[in-house]
Amino acid sequence: MPAAALSVMGFFGAYAVTGSNGIFALGDYKQQIAAHERQYQQLDQQRTMLRNRVALLDPRHANPDLVDELVRKELNVAHPDEVIIPLK
């Protein structure tokens, strides 16, 4: 009986170290966390940019330069090499 108990404890101990959620997998989890944090930072920057554009397109006080740019782009009035420079 003690040998069986030691065998079971040894199995679970080895699995705790080398298993898919064991100590050796900790490095991989840290790499995944770092990658997800970088992706989150990129998405957060994109969200900030989009939030700014939405604020500029608010119907109560829309930015005339941005509205002009979007209208010209949607109506194909602007040339592909044309650069729109805001005055303010």
CYANA upper distance limits for C-alpha pairs under 8 A (distance plus 0.5 A):
  1 MET  CA      5 ALA  CA      6.79
  2 PRO  CA      6 LEU  CA      6.61
  3 ALA  CA      7 SER  CA      6.60
  4 ALA  CA      8 VAL  CA      6.71
  5 ALA  CA      9 MET  CA      6.62
  6 LEU  CA     10 GLY  CA      6.39
  7 SER  CA     11 PHE  CA      6.62
  8 VAL  CA     12 PHE  CA      6.80
  9 MET  CA     13 GLY  CA      6.46
 10 GLY  CA     14 ALA  CA      6.52
 11 PHE  CA     15 TYR  CA      6.64
 12 PHE  CA     16 ALA  CA      6.55
 13 GLY  CA     17 VAL  CA      7.03
 14 ALA  CA     18 THR  CA      6.51
 14 ALA  CA     19 GLY  CA      8.00
 15 TYR  CA     19 GLY  CA      5.03
 15 TYR  CA     22 GLY  CA      7.22
 16 ALA  CA     21 ASN  CA      7.75
 16 ALA  CA     22 GLY  CA      5.20
 16 ALA  CA     23 ILE  CA      7.23
 17 VAL  CA     22 GLY  CA      5.13
 17 VAL  CA     23 ILE  CA      5.35
 17 VAL  CA     24 PHE  CA      6.71
 18 THR  CA     22 GLY  CA      5.80
 18 THR  CA     23 ILE  CA      7.10
 18 THR  CA     24 PHE  CA      6.31
 18 THR  CA     25 ALA  CA      8.06
 19 GLY  CA     23 ILE  CA      8.33
 19 GLY  CA     24 PHE  CA      8.21
 19 GLY  CA     25 ALA  CA      8.07
 20 SER  CA     25 ALA  CA      6.78
 21 ASN  CA     25 ALA  CA      6.34
 21 ASN  CA     26 LEU  CA      8.04
 22 GLY  CA     26 LEU  CA      7.40
 24 PHE  CA     28 ASP  CA      8.50
 25 ALA  CA     29 TYR  CA      6.86
 26 LEU  CA     30 LYS  CA      6.76
 27 GLY  CA     31 GLN  CA      6.83
 28 ASP  CA     32 GLN  CA      6.74
 29 TYR  CA     33 ILE  CA      6.64
 30 LYS  CA     34 ALA  CA      6.71
 31 GLN  CA     35 ALA  CA      6.72
 32 GLN  CA     36 HIS  CA      6.61
 33 ILE  CA     37 GLU  CA      6.57
 34 ALA  CA     38 ARG  CA      6.79
 35 ALA  CA     39 GLN  CA      6.76
 36 HIS  CA     40 TYR  CA      6.51
 37 GLU  CA     41 GLN  CA      6.71
 38 ARG  CA     42 GLN  CA      6.91
 39 GLN  CA     43 LEU  CA      6.72
 40 TYR  CA     44 ASP  CA      6.45
 41 GLN  CA     45 GLN  CA      6.72
 42 GLN  CA     46 GLN  CA      6.75
 43 LEU  CA     47 ARG  CA      6.51
 44 ASP  CA     48 THR  CA      6.67
 45 GLN  CA     49 MET  CA      6.77
 46 GLN  CA     50 LEU  CA      6.66
 47 ARG  CA     51 ARG  CA      6.47
 48 THR  CA     52 ASN  CA      6.71
 49 MET  CA     53 ARG  CA      6.87
 50 LEU  CA     54 VAL  CA      6.63
 51 ARG  CA     55 ALA  CA      6.70
 52 ASN  CA     56 LEU  CA      6.75
 53 ARG  CA     57 LEU  CA      6.79
 54 VAL  CA     58 ASP  CA      6.88
 55 ALA  CA     62 ALA  CA      8.41
 56 LEU  CA     61 HIS  CA      8.15
 56 LEU  CA     62 ALA  CA      5.95
 56 LEU  CA     63 ASN  CA      5.75
 56 LEU  CA     66 LEU  CA      7.76
 57 LEU  CA     61 HIS  CA      7.96
 57 LEU  CA     62 ALA  CA      5.16
 57 LEU  CA     63 ASN  CA      6.78
 57 LEU  CA     66 LEU  CA      7.98
 57 LEU  CA     67 VAL  CA      7.63
 58 ASP  CA     62 ALA  CA      5.55
 62 ALA  CA     66 LEU  CA      8.45
 62 ALA  CA     67 VAL  CA      7.63
 63 ASN  CA     67 VAL  CA      6.76
 64 PRO  CA     68 ASP  CA      6.48
 65 ASP  CA     69 GLU  CA      6.66
 65 ASP  CA     86 PRO  CA      6.42
 65 ASP  CA     87 LEU  CA      8.39
 66 LEU  CA     70 LEU  CA      6.67
 67 VAL  CA     71 VAL  CA      6.56
 68 ASP  CA     72 ARG  CA      6.55
 69 GLU  CA     73 LYS  CA      6.65
 69 GLU  CA     84 ILE  CA      7.50
 70 LEU  CA     74 GLU  CA      6.55
 71 VAL  CA     75 LEU  CA      6.50
 72 ARG  CA     76 ASN  CA      6.35
 72 ARG  CA     77 VAL  CA      5.37
 72 ARG  CA     78 ALA  CA      5.95
 73 LYS  CA     77 VAL  CA      6.90
 73 LYS  CA     78 ALA  CA      6.42
 78 ALA  CA     82 GLU  CA      6.88
